[in-house]
Amino acid sequence: MLSQRQVEILKAIVESFISNAEPVGSKTLVDKFNLPYSSALVRNEMSELENLGFLEKTHTSSGRVPSTIGYRYYVEHLMEARHDKSLEIVLRQVFNDREMKIDDVIKRSCDILSQMTNLTSLVLGPEGQSQTLEHINLFPLDQNQAVAVFITSSGHTENRLFNFDHEISVEELANCCAILNDRLTGVKLNEIPDRLALIKPILAQSIKQYEMIFQAFFNAFLKFANQNFYHSGTNNLFNQPEFADMNKLKLLMGMFENSGIWKDIGANQNALRLDHGQHSSLVWMDDMTVVTSTFKLDEQEQGQLMVVGPSRMEYDRIVTLMEFMSDAIEKIYGKGG
C-alpha cells in the first residue's frame, strides 16, 4: 500500500514523463509541481518507489521513469478523465452523418483519432462467426454488369459491382439469385465460401456462365466475411523515440498485417492487462501499450477500437476518447439505436 506522499510523487512523475519524455529528478519534481517536501525526502521516496517496482532508473540520467506497473497503478487509481472537446465535436459530426454506413463511420473515426493523437488506431469489426446472410438482391445494370446487395442478420448491408467478360441474361441472373437465396439464407458469413463450393454443381445445371458467376460471388463473400480489420496512422510510430530501434519497429509494423494478433493481444504471457470502465481495457507489453474499447451492436455482434503506441501516452485523454466513441457507436448503431 503506497502512502499518500508516494502516490502524489508517482502521479507527478508519470504525468511529467508523459508530457516531455524526460526522466524526472527529485529537484525538478519539487520545483515543477510545487511539492511541499524537501528534495532529499522526495529522492528517498523515489528510491522506495523504485524498490517497489513502480519506477525505473535510466542509464543516461539520475532521474526516474515510470515502469509498466507504475503506469498500471496510475490508470487504475490516479487517472482523471480528460475530455477533448474539439475532437469530440469532430467525431460527433462524423457519427451524425446518417448517409455513411457504420463501417465507413468507424474507419473515418479511426483516421481522425490517429491524426489527433499522433498514435496508431485500429478497428476490429464484428466477426462473421455470428452474422448470417439474410438475403441477396441482384440488379443487372447491362449485359456485362450487375450489382449484388448482401443483407446480414444484423441489418448490415454491402454492395458489390460485378463485371462479366461475357454477356449474361437477366433470366440467368434471376435464377442465380434464387438459387443462392434458397441455399445460403441463414448461413454464417464465414461458412459461405465453403457452402458455395457445394452449390456450384447446381449453378452449372441452370446457368451457362456459371463458372464466371460462381467465382465472382466466391470472391465477394470471401472479402465480405473477412473485411473487419482496419488500421490508420502506422507511420506515427516512426515519431516515437521508444520505437527508434529498427528491429523493434519492423516487428511491430509486421503485426499490423495480422488481425489475429490484435484479437488475442491480452493473452500474451508477457503482457500486463487492466480492465477499465465500462468498455475499455489496457495491455502493456515491453514498451508498447494497447488501449482497447469494445462496442456492442446487439447481443452477439461486437467490435473493438484500439489505439497503439508507447507506454508513455496520454492515458487520461485517450481512454476518455475511446469510451466516448464506443458509447456513440452503441447509441447510434446498436440495437434500438
Residue frames relative to the residue before (quaternion, step in Angstrom):
aa qw qx qy qz dx dy dz
M 1.0000 0.0000 0.0000 0.0000 0.00 0.00 0.00
L 0.3266 -0.7593 0.5324 0.1826 3.57 -0.70 1.05
S 0.4680 -0.6453 0.5222 0.3031 3.55 -1.15 0.64
Q 0.6687 -0.4975 0.3605 0.4188 3.55 -1.26 0.34
R 0.6409 0.5271 -0.3195 0.4576 3.57 1.05 -0.78
Q 0.6548 0.5035 -0.3093 0.4713 3.59 0.97 -0.83
V 0.6247 0.5330 -0.3325 0.4638 3.56 1.05 -0.77
E 0.6584 0.5182 -0.2996 0.4563 3.57 0.94 -0.92
I 0.6728 0.4867 -0.2894 0.4762 3.58 0.97 -0.87
L 0.6446 0.5184 -0.3237 0.4594 3.60 0.94 -0.87
K 0.6474 0.5209 -0.3197 0.4553 3.61 0.90 -0.89
A 0.6652 0.5051 -0.3022 0.4594 3.57 0.93 -0.88
I 0.6546 0.5109 -0.3149 0.4598 3.60 0.97 -0.82
V 0.6522 0.5154 -0.3202 0.4544 3.59 0.89 -0.91
E 0.7116 0.4590 -0.2717 0.4573 3.58 0.77 -1.00
S 0.6309 0.5227 -0.3345 0.4657 3.60 1.07 -0.66
F 0.6862 0.4814 -0.2892 0.4624 3.59 0.90 -0.91
I 0.6113 0.5343 -0.3465 0.4699 3.60 1.05 -0.72
S 0.6835 0.5242 -0.2810 0.4232 3.56 0.98 -0.89
N 0.8600 0.1089 -0.0183 0.4982 3.61 0.79 -0.95
A 0.4195 -0.7466 0.4379 0.2735 3.61 1.29 0.11
E 0.5474 0.5977 -0.4031 0.4250 3.58 1.18 0.50
P 0.5056 -0.6240 0.4908 0.3379 3.63 -0.96 0.81
V 0.3212 -0.7787 0.5201 0.1413 3.57 -1.01 0.84
G 0.2184 -0.7643 0.5957 0.1148 3.55 -0.93 0.99
S 0.6849 -0.5224 0.3196 0.3949 3.55 -1.23 0.43
K 0.6639 0.5040 -0.3217 0.4491 3.63 0.90 -0.85
T 0.6399 0.5218 -0.3181 0.4659 3.58 0.98 -0.89
L 0.6464 0.5375 -0.3127 0.4421 3.54 0.99 -0.88
V 0.6633 0.5053 -0.3031 0.4614 3.58 0.92 -0.91
D 0.6971 0.4787 -0.2742 0.4579 3.58 0.90 -0.96
K 0.7056 0.4945 -0.2738 0.4274 3.58 0.84 -1.02
F 0.7995 0.2853 -0.1303 0.5123 3.58 0.94 -0.91
N 0.4055 -0.7453 0.4504 0.2778 3.59 1.29 0.21
L 0.1633 0.8122 -0.5401 0.1481 3.56 0.91 0.91
P 0.4052 -0.7425 0.4817 0.2294 3.63 -0.89 0.89
Y 0.5590 0.5730 -0.3947 0.4509 3.58 1.02 0.82
S 0.5479 -0.5970 0.4632 0.3591 3.54 -1.24 0.41
S 0.6373 -0.5363 0.3901 0.3924 3.55 -1.23 0.47
A 0.6380 0.5351 -0.3273 0.4466 3.58 1.04 -0.78
L 0.6562 0.5042 -0.3134 0.4658 3.59 0.96 -0.84
V 0.6456 0.5077 -0.3183 0.4734 3.60 0.96 -0.83
R 0.6348 0.5335 -0.3297 0.4514 3.58 1.00 -0.82
N 0.6476 0.5102 -0.3163 0.4694 3.60 1.00 -0.80
E 0.6662 0.4939 -0.3053 0.4680 3.57 0.96 -0.84
M 0.6221 0.5307 -0.3371 0.4667 3.59 1.07 -0.71
S 0.6317 0.5249 -0.3255 0.4684 3.57 1.05 -0.77
E 0.6579 0.4980 -0.3054 0.4753 3.58 1.03 -0.80
L 0.6356 0.5175 -0.3254 0.4716 3.61 1.03 -0.76
E 0.6206 0.5229 -0.3380 0.4767 3.56 1.13 -0.64
N 0.6475 0.5166 -0.3132 0.4645 3.59 0.98 -0.83
L 0.6864 0.4748 -0.2726 0.4787 3.58 1.11 -0.69
G 0.5659 -0.6444 0.3587 0.3684 3.59 1.28 -0.11
F 0.5317 0.6523 -0.4037 0.3590 3.60 1.27 0.08
L 0.7696 0.2308 -0.1286 0.5813 3.58 1.23 -0.49
E 0.1892 -0.7492 0.6204 0.1342 3.52 -1.33 0.37
K 0.3358 -0.7204 0.5690 0.2109 3.55 -1.16 0.62
T 0.3445 -0.7463 0.5311 0.2060 3.57 -0.83 0.97
H 0.5681 -0.6089 0.4403 0.3356 3.55 -1.27 0.37
T 0.7259 0.4620 -0.2357 0.4517 3.57 1.14 -0.56
S 0.7871 0.2216 -0.1090 0.5653 3.59 1.22 -0.12
S 0.5040 -0.6356 0.4890 0.3207 3.53 -1.24 0.41
G 0.5544 0.6251 -0.3843 0.3928 3.57 1.29 -0.17
R 0.4095 -0.6930 0.5364 0.2535 3.53 -1.36 0.15
V 0.1899 -0.7358 0.6359 0.1344 3.51 -1.37 0.39
P 0.5845 -0.5798 0.4148 0.3875 3.61 -1.13 0.47
S 0.3427 -0.6864 0.5972 0.2340 3.56 -1.20 0.60
T 0.6996 -0.4218 0.3375 0.4676 3.58 -1.28 0.03
I 0.6440 0.5126 -0.3203 0.4689 3.59 0.99 -0.83
G 0.6348 0.5385 -0.3244 0.4493 3.56 1.08 -0.76
Y 0.6430 0.5064 -0.3143 0.4810 3.57 1.00 -0.83
R 0.6495 0.5255 -0.3235 0.4441 3.57 0.92 -0.89
Y 0.6525 0.5089 -0.3107 0.4677 3.59 0.95 -0.89
Y 0.6321 0.5437 -0.3240 0.4471 3.56 1.01 -0.85
V 0.6886 0.4714 -0.2878 0.4699 3.61 0.84 -0.97
E 0.7046 0.4909 -0.2705 0.4353 3.57 0.92 -0.91
H 0.8399 0.2389 -0.0791 0.4809 3.59 0.91 -0.89
L 0.7998 0.3598 -0.1512 0.4562 3.60 0.98 -0.73
M 0.5943 0.6182 -0.3628 0.3649 3.58 1.11 -0.61
E 0.1610 -0.7598 0.6240 0.0861 3.55 -1.09 0.83
A 0.5558 -0.6196 0.4333 0.3457 3.58 -0.98 0.82
R 0.0741 -0.7823 0.6181 0.0240 3.56 -0.98 0.90
H 0.2171 -0.8100 0.5369 0.0923 3.56 -0.32 1.28
D 0.2255 -0.7430 0.6195 0.1152 3.53 -0.91 1.03
K 0.2557 -0.8304 0.4744 0.1413 3.56 0.13 1.31
S 0.6546 0.5246 -0.3304 0.4326 3.59 0.92 -0.85
L 0.6796 0.4710 -0.2901 0.4817 3.58 0.96 -0.85
E 0.6270 0.5319 -0.3413 0.4555 3.59 1.02 -0.73
I 0.6300 0.5284 -0.3373 0.4585 3.61 1.03 -0.73
V 0.6519 0.5085 -0.3125 0.4677 3.59 0.96 -0.89
L 0.6758 0.4899 -0.2945 0.4654 3.58 0.89 -0.91
R 0.6353 0.5331 -0.3375 0.4453 3.59 0.99 -0.78
Q 0.6222 0.5351 -0.3404 0.4591 3.59 1.05 -0.69
V 0.6345 0.5155 -0.3247 0.4756 3.58 1.06 -0.75
F 0.6809 0.4970 -0.2912 0.4522 3.58 0.88 -0.94
N 0.6943 0.4884 -0.2786 0.4492 3.57 1.07 -0.67
D 0.5297 0.6042 -0.4222 0.4197 3.59 1.27 0.00
R 0.1920 -0.8430 0.4951 0.0853 3.55 0.07 1.31
E 0.5478 0.6038 -0.4038 0.4152 3.60 1.26 -0.12
M 0.6574 0.5103 -0.3034 0.4641 3.60 1.21 -0.45
K 0.4462 -0.6613 0.5339 0.2803 3.55 -1.10 0.75
I 0.6678 -0.5308 0.3364 0.3990 3.56 -1.18 0.53
D 0.6191 0.5478 -0.3523 0.4388 3.61 1.00 -0.75
D 0.6779 0.4894 -0.2848 0.4688 3.56 0.95 -0.91
V 0.6264 0.5421 -0.3313 0.4516 3.57 1.05 -0.78
I 0.6823 0.4855 -0.2917 0.4623 3.57 0.88 -0.94
K 0.6456 0.5147 -0.3206 0.4642 3.59 0.96 -0.83
R 0.6541 0.5023 -0.3119 0.4718 3.56 0.95 -0.88
S 0.6390 0.5229 -0.3222 0.4630 3.58 1.00 -0.77
C 0.6271 0.5326 -0.3277 0.4644 3.57 1.05 -0.77
D 0.6332 0.5293 -0.3280 0.4597 3.57 0.99 -0.84
I 0.6683 0.4969 -0.2969 0.4673 3.58 0.90 -0.95
L 0.6522 0.5354 -0.3113 0.4370 3.57 0.94 -0.92
S 0.6843 0.4765 -0.2930 0.4677 3.58 0.90 -0.90
Q 0.6425 0.5317 -0.3217 0.4483 3.59 1.05 -0.76
M 0.7748 0.3875 -0.1931 0.4606 3.58 0.87 -0.93
T 0.6932 0.4018 -0.2878 0.5246 3.60 1.27 -0.03
N 0.3151 -0.7605 0.4929 0.2818 3.59 1.32 -0.35
L 0.5593 0.5390 -0.4114 0.4769 3.56 1.11 0.77
T 0.5453 -0.6003 0.4670 0.3524 3.57 -1.30 -0.08
S 0.1310 -0.7957 0.5878 0.0652 3.58 -0.89 0.90
L 0.1087 -0.7797 0.6151 0.0439 3.55 -1.19 0.66
V 0.0936 -0.7501 0.6431 0.1224 3.51 -1.33 0.28
L 0.1476 -0.7237 0.6682 0.0893 3.51 -1.09 0.88
G 0.2761 -0.8027 0.5109 0.1358 3.55 -0.34 1.26
P 0.7223 -0.4027 0.3177 0.4640 3.59 -1.30 0.07
E 0.4654 -0.7102 0.4680 0.2450 3.54 -0.96 0.93
G 0.5150 -0.6438 0.4780 0.3029 3.55 -1.19 0.58
Q 0.4972 0.6790 -0.4281 0.3293 3.59 1.24 -0.22
S 0.7714 0.3416 -0.1932 0.5009 3.60 1.05 -0.64
Q 0.6215 0.5251 -0.3567 0.4591 3.62 1.14 -0.45
T 0.1387 -0.7702 0.6163 0.0884 3.54 -1.10 0.72
L 0.5442 -0.6006 0.4722 0.3465 3.55 -1.25 0.43
E 0.2627 -0.7796 0.5539 0.1279 3.55 -0.82 1.05
H 0.7926 -0.1811 0.1737 0.5557 3.57 0.84 -0.95
I 0.1946 -0.7423 0.6272 0.1336 3.55 -1.30 0.50
N 0.0701 -0.7551 0.6499 0.0494 3.54 -1.03 0.87
L 0.1228 -0.7989 0.5879 0.0314 3.56 -0.92 0.93
F 0.0586 -0.8209 0.5677 -0.0230 3.56 -0.59 1.19
P 0.2962 -0.7602 0.5476 0.1857 3.64 -0.57 1.09
L 0.2767 -0.7472 0.5824 0.1613 3.56 -1.02 0.87
D 0.7315 -0.1601 0.1014 0.6550 3.52 1.13 -0.80
Q 0.7465 -0.4144 0.2592 0.4515 3.62 -1.21 -0.22
N 0.7496 0.3569 -0.2171 0.5134 3.62 1.24 -0.16
Q 0.7509 0.3220 -0.1946 0.5427 3.58 1.28 0.01
A 0.0510 0.7736 -0.6309 0.0300 3.53 -1.19 0.66
V 0.2817 -0.7265 0.5993 0.1836 3.56 -1.24 0.53
A 0.1579 -0.7708 0.6121 0.0793 3.56 -0.87 0.99
V 0.1468 -0.7746 0.6113 0.0683 3.56 -0.96 0.91
F 0.1345 -0.7917 0.5942 0.0456 3.58 -0.66 1.15
I 0.0881 -0.7860 0.6114 0.0235 3.58 -0.88 0.97
T 0.2269 -0.8002 0.5447 0.1075 3.59 -0.77 1.05
S 0.7064 -0.4745 0.3319 0.4071 3.54 -1.33 0.20
S 0.6742 0.4755 -0.2992 0.4795 3.60 1.17 -0.46
G 0.5801 -0.5942 0.3706 0.4161 3.58 1.30 0.02
H 0.4458 0.6851 -0.4529 0.3561 3.55 1.30 0.06
T 0.1285 -0.8015 0.5831 0.0330 3.58 -0.97 0.94
E 0.0346 -0.7807 0.6239 0.0058 3.55 -1.03 0.85
N 0.2163 -0.7620 0.5989 0.1175 3.55 -1.10 0.80
R 0.0427 -0.7851 0.6177 0.0177 3.56 -1.06 0.77
L 0.2572 -0.7502 0.5923 0.1418 3.57 -0.93 0.97
F 0.1523 -0.7911 0.5898 0.0557 3.59 -0.74 1.11
N 0.1224 -0.7594 0.6357 0.0645 3.54 -0.98 0.93
F 0.1539 -0.8082 0.5659 0.0546 3.59 -0.69 1.11
D 0.4991 -0.6715 0.4667 0.2867 3.56 -1.05 0.81
H 0.7770 0.2245 -0.1169 0.5764 3.57 1.16 -0.62
E 0.6294 -0.5489 0.3938 0.3840 3.55 -1.23 0.43
I 0.0707 -0.7695 0.6343 0.0234 3.54 -1.07 0.85
S 0.4150 -0.7372 0.4798 0.2327 3.54 -0.77 1.03
V 0.6300 -0.5255 0.4185 0.3895 3.53 -1.29 0.41
E 0.6246 0.5532 -0.3338 0.4386 3.57 1.05 -0.78
E 0.6592 0.5028 -0.3115 0.4643 3.58 0.97 -0.86
L 0.6470 0.5115 -0.3207 0.4658 3.59 0.98 -0.79
A 0.6422 0.5178 -0.3199 0.4660 3.60 1.01 -0.80
N 0.6420 0.5134 -0.3179 0.4725 3.60 1.00 -0.83
C 0.6397 0.5327 -0.3162 0.4550 3.54 0.99 -0.89
C 0.6645 0.5125 -0.2979 0.4550 3.57 0.89 -0.97
A 0.6519 0.5199 -0.3108 0.4563 3.60 0.96 -0.87
I 0.6547 0.5109 -0.3087 0.4637 3.59 0.95 -0.89
L 0.6782 0.4941 -0.2950 0.4571 3.59 0.89 -0.93
N 0.6628 0.4953 -0.3151 0.4648 3.60 0.92 -0.84
D 0.6478 0.5425 -0.3160 0.4315 3.55 1.00 -0.85
R 0.8105 0.3169 -0.1297 0.4752 3.58 0.94 -0.88
L 0.7360 0.4144 -0.2347 0.4811 3.60 1.24 -0.25
T 0.4968 0.6528 -0.4413 0.3637 3.60 1.19 -0.28
G 0.7993 0.2523 -0.2167 0.5005 3.56 -0.83 1.05
V 0.5550 0.5976 -0.3945 0.4234 3.61 1.29 -0.08
K 0.5083 -0.6410 0.4778 0.3199 3.60 -1.00 0.80
L 0.6057 -0.6209 0.3652 0.3381 3.55 -0.98 0.92
N 0.7036 0.4680 -0.2910 0.4486 3.59 0.88 -0.86
E 0.6564 0.4957 -0.3167 0.4724 3.62 1.26 -0.18
I 0.5009 0.7082 -0.4035 0.2910 3.58 1.25 -0.35
P 0.6267 0.5362 -0.3758 0.4224 3.69 0.83 -0.73
D 0.6688 0.4778 -0.3033 0.4821 3.60 0.97 -0.82
R 0.6523 0.5156 -0.3189 0.4549 3.58 0.99 -0.80
L 0.5988 0.5756 -0.3532 0.4305 3.58 1.10 -0.69
A 0.6157 0.5605 -0.3477 0.4310 3.57 1.04 -0.78
L 0.6609 0.4964 -0.3048 0.4732 3.59 1.10 -0.68
I 0.6652 0.5067 -0.2949 0.4623 3.58 1.17 -0.61
K 0.4829 0.7201 -0.4145 0.2767 3.58 1.18 -0.53
P 0.6707 0.4851 -0.3296 0.4541 3.69 0.83 -0.79
I 0.6246 0.5318 -0.3401 0.4597 3.59 1.13 -0.64
L 0.6339 0.5137 -0.3244 0.4786 3.57 1.04 -0.79
A 0.6324 0.5585 -0.3307 0.4228 3.58 1.02 -0.80
Q 0.6619 0.5158 -0.3063 0.4494 3.60 1.09 -0.66
S 0.7749 0.3872 -0.1754 0.4679 3.59 1.09 -0.68
I 0.7945 0.2737 -0.1073 0.5314 3.58 1.13 -0.62
K 0.4672 -0.6991 0.4673 0.2733 3.56 -0.81 1.02
Q 0.7691 0.3198 -0.1705 0.5265 3.58 0.84 -0.97
Y 0.1319 0.8550 -0.4954 0.0780 3.59 1.07 0.73
E 0.6270 0.5606 -0.3509 0.4117 3.60 0.98 -0.82
M 0.6716 0.4991 -0.2870 0.4663 3.56 0.95 -0.91
I 0.6690 0.4882 -0.2958 0.4760 3.59 0.95 -0.87
F 0.6306 0.5450 -0.3325 0.4413 3.56 0.95 -0.89
Q 0.6898 0.4883 -0.2874 0.4509 3.59 0.83 -0.99
A 0.6304 0.5388 -0.3305 0.4506 3.56 1.03 -0.78
F 0.6971 0.4540 -0.2736 0.4828 3.58 0.88 -0.92
F 0.6141 0.5555 -0.3498 0.4380 3.58 1.01 -0.80
N 0.6870 0.4770 -0.2828 0.4697 3.59 0.85 -0.95
A 0.6407 0.5375 -0.3242 0.4423 3.56 1.02 -0.82
F 0.6978 0.4613 -0.2758 0.4735 3.57 0.88 -0.93
L 0.6087 0.5533 -0.3514 0.4471 3.56 1.05 -0.71
K 0.6817 0.4641 -0.2734 0.4952 3.56 0.97 -0.89
F 0.6390 0.5493 -0.3145 0.4370 3.57 1.00 -0.89
A 0.7011 0.4861 -0.2703 0.4463 3.58 0.89 -0.97
N 0.7701 0.3517 -0.1836 0.4995 3.59 1.12 -0.58
Q 0.5089 0.6615 -0.4130 0.3647 3.57 1.26 0.09
N 0.4363 0.7124 -0.4376 0.3327 3.56 0.58 1.13
F 0.6709 0.4539 -0.3007 0.5034 3.58 1.21 0.37
Y 0.0954 0.7903 -0.5935 0.1188 3.55 -0.78 1.05
H 0.0013 0.7977 -0.6030 -0.0100 3.58 -1.02 0.73
S 0.1234 -0.7946 0.5941 0.0176 3.53 -1.16 0.69
G 0.8240 0.2836 -0.1896 0.4524 3.56 -1.13 0.67
T 0.2443 0.7876 -0.5370 0.1779 3.62 1.05 0.58
N 0.6025 0.5768 -0.3598 0.4182 3.61 1.10 -0.59
N 0.5377 0.6318 -0.4027 0.3866 3.60 1.20 -0.37
L 0.5625 0.6154 -0.3826 0.3981 3.57 1.19 -0.50
F 0.5986 0.5844 -0.3592 0.4136 3.58 1.13 -0.62
N 0.6836 0.5024 -0.2813 0.4485 3.59 1.18 -0.53
Q 0.6094 0.5626 -0.3461 0.4386 3.57 1.29 -0.08
P 0.4439 -0.7191 0.4607 0.2713 3.65 -0.63 1.06
E 0.5844 0.5934 -0.3767 0.4055 3.60 1.13 -0.53
F 0.7473 0.3589 -0.2043 0.5207 3.60 1.17 -0.51
A 0.2659 0.7887 -0.5098 0.2175 3.58 1.14 0.65
D 0.5788 0.5615 -0.3710 0.4605 3.59 1.20 -0.50
M 0.4032 -0.7584 0.4592 0.2266 3.60 -0.47 1.20
N 0.6245 0.5354 -0.3481 0.4496 3.61 1.02 -0.69
K 0.6526 0.4983 -0.3047 0.4826 3.56 1.01 -0.84
L 0.6606 0.5156 -0.3055 0.4521 3.56 0.99 -0.86
K 0.6395 0.5238 -0.3250 0.4594 3.59 0.98 -0.82
L 0.6407 0.5252 -0.3174 0.4615 3.56 1.00 -0.86
L 0.6730 0.4935 -0.2925 0.4669 3.57 0.94 -0.90
M 0.6528 0.5144 -0.3206 0.4544 3.59 0.94 -0.85
G 0.6297 0.5437 -0.3263 0.4488 3.57 1.08 -0.71
M 0.5956 0.5874 -0.3589 0.4141 3.58 1.15 -0.59
F 0.6369 0.5497 -0.3339 0.4251 3.59 1.13 -0.55
E 0.5991 0.5534 -0.3648 0.4492 3.58 1.26 0.00
N 0.7459 0.3454 -0.1836 0.5391 3.59 1.27 -0.18
S 0.3043 -0.7846 0.5131 0.1689 3.57 -0.30 1.24
G 0.5815 0.6148 -0.3730 0.3804 3.60 1.11 -0.62
I 0.5900 0.5815 -0.3630 0.4267 3.58 1.10 -0.66
W 0.7148 0.4644 -0.2597 0.4539 3.57 0.90 -0.94
K 0.5838 0.5723 -0.3784 0.4341 3.59 1.13 -0.51
D 0.7924 0.2841 -0.1214 0.5259 3.57 1.04 -0.81
I 0.2559 0.8221 -0.4878 0.1442 3.58 1.23 0.36
G 0.6888 0.4977 -0.2894 0.4406 3.59 1.01 -0.73
A 0.6085 0.5794 -0.3510 0.4134 3.59 1.25 -0.28
N 0.4528 0.6900 -0.4532 0.3368 3.60 1.26 -0.16
Q 0.4861 -0.7075 0.4346 0.2726 3.57 -0.80 1.04
N 0.6777 0.4728 -0.2900 0.4827 3.59 1.22 -0.42
A 0.5758 0.6105 -0.3634 0.4047 3.58 1.29 -0.03
L 0.2438 -0.7205 0.6293 0.1593 3.53 -1.28 0.55
R 0.1198 -0.8350 0.5370 0.0053 3.58 -0.61 1.15
L 0.0226 -0.7741 0.6326 0.0068 3.52 -1.20 0.68
D 0.2503 -0.7339 0.6117 0.1571 3.58 -0.87 0.96
H 0.0250 -0.8202 0.5688 -0.0555 3.55 -0.85 1.01
G 0.8487 0.1068 -0.0871 0.5106 3.56 -0.92 0.92
Q 0.7613 -0.3895 0.2825 0.4347 3.52 -1.34 -0.31
H 0.8188 0.2777 -0.1044 0.4914 3.59 0.94 -0.87
S 0.7565 0.5124 -0.1931 0.3577 3.53 0.97 -0.97
S 0.0247 -0.7365 0.6733 0.0607 3.47 -1.42 0.41
L 0.2050 -0.7642 0.6013 0.1117 3.54 -1.21 0.57
V 0.0929 -0.7783 0.6202 0.0300 3.55 -1.03 0.86
W 0.1355 -0.7723 0.6175 0.0625 3.55 -0.87 1.04
M 0.0961 0.7850 -0.6031 0.1038 3.56 -0.87 0.97
D 0.7973 -0.0695 -0.0288 0.5988 3.56 -0.44 1.26
D 0.7745 -0.2837 0.2231 0.5194 3.63 -0.70 -1.05
M 0.6090 0.5813 -0.3286 0.4279 3.58 1.28 0.13
T 0.1185 -0.7623 0.6313 0.0791 3.53 -1.20 0.67
V 0.1231 -0.7624 0.6320 0.0646 3.56 -1.06 0.83
V 0.1329 -0.7708 0.6210 0.0506 3.56 -0.68 1.16
T 0.0692 -0.8150 0.5751 -0.0118 3.58 -0.65 1.14
S 0.0388 -0.7740 0.6316 0.0220 3.55 -1.03 0.82
T 0.2476 -0.8045 0.5313 0.0957 3.57 -0.63 1.17
F 0.0819 -0.7782 0.6204 0.0533 3.56 -1.02 0.82
K 0.2408 -0.7733 0.5754 0.1141 3.57 -1.06 0.83
L 0.2735 -0.7601 0.5701 0.1497 3.53 -0.94 0.96
D 0.7532 -0.1157 0.0476 0.6458 3.58 1.23 -0.53
E 0.7860 -0.3342 0.2155 0.4734 3.57 -1.26 -0.24
Q 0.7654 0.3633 -0.1853 0.4979 3.59 1.11 -0.62
E 0.7475 0.4216 -0.2142 0.4665 3.56 0.96 -0.90
Q 0.1751 0.7670 -0.6065 0.1148 3.54 -0.86 0.99
G 0.1652 -0.7689 0.6098 0.0977 3.54 -1.24 0.49
Q 0.3130 -0.7468 0.5586 0.1793 3.54 -1.32 0.11
L 0.2130 -0.7204 0.6470 0.1306 3.51 -1.11 0.86
M 0.0492 -0.8140 0.5787 0.0034 3.59 -0.96 0.81
V 0.1053 -0.7296 0.6677 0.1037 3.51 -1.29 0.55
V 0.1301 -0.8003 0.5850 0.0195 3.55 -0.82 1.09
G 0.2704 0.7552 -0.5661 0.1901 3.56 -0.91 0.90
P 0.7080 -0.4097 0.3192 0.4785 3.57 -1.22 -0.26
S 0.6557 -0.5004 0.3740 0.4241 3.58 -1.23 0.30
R 0.6519 0.4812 -0.2949 0.5064 3.55 1.21 -0.57
M 0.3379 0.7212 -0.5366 0.2790 3.58 0.17 1.29
E 0.5768 -0.5961 0.4348 0.3507 3.56 -1.26 0.41
Y 0.1906 -0.8384 0.5004 0.1016 3.56 0.31 1.28
D 0.6561 0.5332 -0.3329 0.4176 3.60 0.87 -0.89
R 0.6949 0.4548 -0.2708 0.4867 3.60 1.01 -0.79
I 0.7138 0.4815 -0.2717 0.4299 3.58 0.80 -1.02
V 0.6586 0.4955 -0.3205 0.4669 3.60 0.87 -0.87
T 0.6416 0.5224 -0.3238 0.4590 3.60 0.98 -0.80
L 0.6502 0.5106 -0.3082 0.4707 3.60 1.00 -0.82
M 0.6514 0.5182 -0.3175 0.4542 3.58 0.94 -0.88
E 0.6409 0.5092 -0.3192 0.4776 3.58 1.00 -0.82
F 0.6298 0.5381 -0.3251 0.4562 3.58 1.00 -0.85
M 0.6783 0.4963 -0.2949 0.4546 3.59 0.88 -0.94
S 0.6658 0.4998 -0.3110 0.4584 3.60 0.88 -0.87
D 0.6330 0.5268 -0.3262 0.4641 3.57 1.00 -0.82
A 0.6695 0.5083 -0.2987 0.4519 3.57 0.93 -0.95
I 0.6487 0.5147 -0.3212 0.4594 3.60 0.93 -0.86
E 0.6757 0.4935 -0.3006 0.4578 3.59 0.89 -0.89
K 0.6766 0.5027 -0.3033 0.4444 3.59 0.91 -0.88
I 0.7489 0.4112 -0.2242 0.4689 3.58 0.94 -0.89
Y 0.8173 0.2633 -0.1020 0.5023 3.60 0.88 -0.96
G 0.5506 0.6290 -0.4003 0.3754 3.59 1.22 -0.23
K 0.7108 -0.4372 0.3214 0.4475 3.54 -1.29 0.18
G 0.8042 0.2121 -0.1899 0.5217 3.55 -0.71 1.08
G 0.5688 0.6083 -0.3775 0.4049 3.57 1.33 -0.12
